[in-house]
Amino acid sequence: MHKLLTDQPGLQMVMLGNEAIARGAIEAGVAVAATYPGTPSSEIANNFFQISRETDLYFEYSTNEKVALEVAAAAANSGVRSMCIMKHVGMNVAADALMTLAYVGVKGGLVIVSADDPSMFSSQNEQDNRYYGKLSGLPVLEPSSVEEAGEMISHAFELSETLQEPVIFRTTTRINHSTAVVTLRTIRKQISRGDFIKDPFNYVTVPAVSRRLHVKLLAHLDQAARCSDESPYNIVSGNGSWGVICSGVSFAYVSDAVQDLGIGDQIRILRIGFSHPMPAGVIKTFLASCQKVLVVEEGEPYMEESVKAFAQEAGLTLPIQGKGEGLFSRLYEFDPRMVREVMASYFGVPCPAKPRLDLSGVPEVPQRPPNLCAGCSHRATYYAVKKAAEGMQTIYPTDIGCYTLGFLPPLGMGDFLICMGSSTGTSCGFSRVTDKKVISFIGDSTFFHSGIPGLINAVFNNHNFTLVILDNGVTAMTGHQPNPGVDMKLLNFQDYGQVSIEAVVRALGVPHVAVIQPYKVKKSIETLKEAFNFKGVSVVISREMCTLYAKGFKKTKTRPYYVSDKCKNHRECISQLACPAFFLDAAGAVKIDPVMCAGCAVCAQICPENAILPVKA
Amino acid sequence: MSDSTRLIMVAVGGQGNLLASSVLGEAALLAGIPLRMSEIHGMAQRGGVVESALVFGNARSSIISDGEADVLVGFEPSETLRGLNKCNAQTVIITNLSPLPPFTVAIGKGVYPDMAELQQAIRSRTARLVAVNAVEIAKTAGNVLAVNMVLLGALIQTGVLPLTSAHVKQAIQTKTKAAFVDINIRAFDMGYEVAGQHR
């Protein structure tokens, strides 16, 4: 049995934040869950995927976040408790559905998890999704700890059903990827079948209907504001006259700072857990009892703006600050020391600190950037593309996945990236206004997610570029989740379809389509050259399973390679491929780590001395 | 800050530090000691540095600021050195001595530090350095992959964490694969012993 299904209320378990959220949803009787994987949210869905094999939970990896939200919206409007999980930028993809779903509302509870990523540990931006609450008019809940995240999910479902609206459950990386002890609670019986009652004048959002629905949404928002004012998640503690208003993980840093600074008697804390709508009454009362207030929130001054507006309404003139010079930044995540120092300076108390070490004179440490794995098929494709495009002036729009790492030297393949699917759309623009050869890269999962419309656009508007689809048969970056191109029979699932990328590309009317096996270097270069010389849209599908993923299916390890004494130390292998299996021994000779080597043989094909040979069995 | 103990573990992807944190998490649960930890997943794991922060005690934060670690465990010597920014003059440091040079060294974009200089740089700035050849010890224990268990043994020996060997060994039994439990326990004991002999 999956550990998150353990039916022993009161039992304590060490859980990752994402496990606590998944467990919380199971306790709330979630019956439908849909996602597109994205760090830091991925493990919530990974657990649901496993759990769905053991229970009546319906779970799916949807093509993208918009589809995932539509799946969940339909289920929730059939009265079934549903959940939709995504990383913060996924909300942008789902936003079209979200904005009008807010008008339509839900019948069964619908909780939308938005996992924000301050500091961008694995994201392209650090947008603050609390503003989606404001933009859509939907309630936002924000936990401050792993335990609270688990517990708050049940409340989020109840709130959704009370308000008949989806609830945005906003976390940050330090909730999703922190671990703590969680106490199990009772699992509510899941209701997995629903019914959809026809009511087109409330469900079909033509203008006449939407005009009424907007009125309904504003009424729900008023009700949500009352709920926020009464919410057990907006908590005041302490009796001092120095006020701190905080939310999310900042509450932990503030709590520790109060202890460390010894200012428990002077401080009054308002922890906001229900952050849209902001609790006007609670905040005004809080402000009235304070001399000065510091707002501690990562990201944008979302609360600060509201708090200042409430102070104005209440005719209060006390100092209220949050973001600004000498205070908090809108950039990156916070940490305990930073919060302690700003609080000490704002409230004018001494700050005990362990002096940082003087690190001058410490030997320099070589950088260790992330790298494509040994034997990664993307490296082979990039090498072949580089060779095939030799002599051409190129632009390489890229996309989101492991292969984005190809932009690092020495491969240097990747010139432009803004979002999922942007490789295809931006290729259209670059090829139209420049005289350079545009060659773009997209992975299989990203192609399905949002690459297809850009490619259709290219065919229709007759643009001129080559799209290389890096099809490694799995959504690799986020931890090997399935996507529509994956052969699910390999995983012993029989009831899935499979979409062929090649068939899709041909059906779109792309005039030049080719498939390569990137480990065959010479053949790949030839095929790529033909595609690059084609005027118009060409697509090359580079097909080779992710080497890490493939390990799970192989009974024996592929034979590794070694550098024989024919090596003249040209180091082309190292300088052009940068495969991490290479290393230099004490004498400066090139060696291959046999444990790391995946046996792809790409280096053996490019060595000018043919010095790289398979290890004999 | 006084009633909590802060541990940073730094490693290279694949060295087993996530399992080591999971063992410590379970041991803390068994010992009834509050624990919060945080890890960086995702892109950082593609051959990059993997860092875990573990806070034992009543603190609510799950991350550790620069200069505030009480103990640092480095699975790879140059990463231990890089982790010095998390340390202060009272910090105890445990490091593996087997280098895994990053790829930047092979392509001439960096120089791997001299091992003697590296140890001196750490020793001269912090309270105690326990440097062990965890790879050799793990091999002797029966599995080169048990480096993480060797380092856990050395860590517990220093006495900085509020955990006993008994709790950690019990956690090793539940958190690591049954086939490896004996080797893992042996590796833990050997790490503990070596750290005890270390001056």
Contacts between the chains, C-beta under 8 A, distances in Angstrom:
chain1	res1	chain2	res2	distance
A	12	B	29	6.4
A	13	B	29	7.9
A	14	B	22	7.5
A	14	B	25	4.3
A	14	B	26	5.9
A	14	B	28	7.9
A	14	B	29	5.4
A	14	B	35	7.8
A	39	B	41	6.3
A	39	B	42	3.7
A	39	B	43	7.3
A	40	B	41	6.9
A	40	B	42	6.9
A	43	B	41	8.0
A	121	B	40	5.5
A	121	B	42	6.2
A	121	B	43	7.2
A	121	B	44	6.4
A	122	B	41	7.6
A	122	B	42	3.4
A	122	B	43	4.2
A	122	B	44	7.0
A	145	B	36	7.9
A	145	B	60	6.9
A	146	B	36	7.5
A	146	B	62	7.8
A	173	B	40	8.0
A	174	B	38	5.8
A	174	B	62	6.2
A	174	B	63	6.3
A	177	B	38	5.9
A	177	B	39	5.6
A	177	B	40	6.9
A	177	B	41	5.6
A	178	B	36	6.2
A	178	B	37	6.6
A	178	B	38	4.2
A	178	B	62	4.0
A	178	B	63	8.0
A	179	B	21	7.6
A	179	B	25	5.8
A	179	B	35	7.8
A	179	B	36	7.1
A	179	B	37	4.6
A	179	B	38	7.1
A	179	B	39	7.5
A	179	B	62	7.6
A	180	B	35	7.0
A	180	B	36	5.0
A	180	B	37	7.7
A	180	B	62	7.2
A	181	B	29	5.7
A	181	B	34	7.2
A	181	B	35	7.0
A	249	B	61	7.8
A	249	B	62	7.6
A	251	B	60	7.5
A	252	B	59	8.0
A	252	B	60	3.8
A	252	B	61	4.7
A	252	B	62	7.0
A	253	B	60	7.9
A	253	B	61	5.5
A	255	B	60	4.7
A	256	B	1	7.8
A	256	B	59	5.1
A	256	B	60	5.6
A	256	B	61	5.1
A	259	B	1	7.9
A	259	B	59	7.9
A	260	B	1	5.2
A	335	B	61	7.8
A	335	B	63	5.7
A	335	B	64	7.9
A	335	B	65	4.4
A	335	B	66	7.9
A	336	B	59	7.8
A	336	B	61	4.5
A	336	B	63	7.0
A	336	B	64	7.6
A	336	B	65	5.2
A	336	B	68	7.3
A	337	B	65	3.3
A	337	B	66	6.8
A	337	B	67	7.3
A	337	B	68	6.2
A	338	B	65	6.9
A	352	B	1	7.7
A	353	B	67	7.6
A	354	B	67	5.5
A	354	B	68	6.3
A	354	B	88	4.2
A	354	B	89	7.8
A	354	B	90	7.2
A	355	B	67	7.1
A	355	B	88	6.5
A	355	B	89	7.2
A	356	B	66	6.1
A	356	B	67	4.0
A	356	B	85	7.5
A	356	B	88	6.9
A	357	B	67	6.8
A	357	B	84	6.0
A	357	B	85	7.4
A	357	B	87	5.9
A	357	B	88	6.2
A	357	B	89	6.9
A	357	B	125	5.1
A	357	B	126	7.5
A	358	B	125	7.4
A	359	B	84	6.1
A	359	B	85	6.7
A	359	B	125	7.8
A	361	B	121	7.4
A	362	B	81	6.7
A	362	B	84	6.5
A	362	B	121	4.7
A	362	B	125	7.9
A	363	B	81	6.9
A	363	B	113	3.8
A	363	B	114	6.8
A	363	B	117	5.3
A	363	B	118	6.0
A	363	B	121	6.1
A	364	B	110	7.5
A	364	B	111	7.3
A	364	B	113	7.2
A	365	B	78	5.1
A	365	B	79	7.8
A	365	B	81	5.3
A	365	B	82	4.5
A	365	B	110	8.0
A	365	B	113	6.6
A	366	B	78	6.7
A	366	B	101	7.2
A	366	B	102	5.3
A	366	B	104	4.9
A	366	B	105	5.2
A	366	B	109	7.2
A	366	B	110	2.8
A	366	B	111	6.5
A	366	B	112	6.1
A	367	B	102	6.7
A	367	B	104	5.1
A	367	B	109	7.1
A	367	B	110	6.0
A	368	B	12	6.9
A	368	B	47	7.5
A	368	B	48	5.8
A	368	B	49	5.4
A	368	B	78	7.9
A	368	B	79	7.4
A	368	B	102	3.8
A	368	B	103	7.8
A	368	B	104	6.9
A	369	B	48	6.3
A	369	B	102	7.9
A	369	B	104	7.2
A	370	B	43	5.6
A	370	B	44	6.3
A	370	B	45	7.4
A	370	B	46	3.8
A	370	B	47	5.5
A	370	B	48	3.9
A	371	B	46	6.2
A	371	B	47	4.2
A	371	B	48	7.6
A	371	B	103	5.7
A	372	B	46	7.1
A	373	B	46	6.9
A	373	B	47	7.0
A	402	B	46	6.6
A	405	B	43	7.8
A	405	B	46	6.5
A	409	B	109	8.0
A	410	B	107	6.5
A	477	B	42	7.5
A	477	B	43	7.1
A	478	B	42	7.4
A	574	B	106	5.6
A	574	B	107	5.9
A	575	B	107	6.3
A	578	B	103	6.4
A	578	B	107	6.1
A	580	B	47	5.6
A	580	B	103	4.9
A	582	B	103	7.7
A	582	B	106	5.6
A	583	B	101	6.5
A	583	B	106	5.4
A	584	B	105	7.5
A	584	B	106	5.4
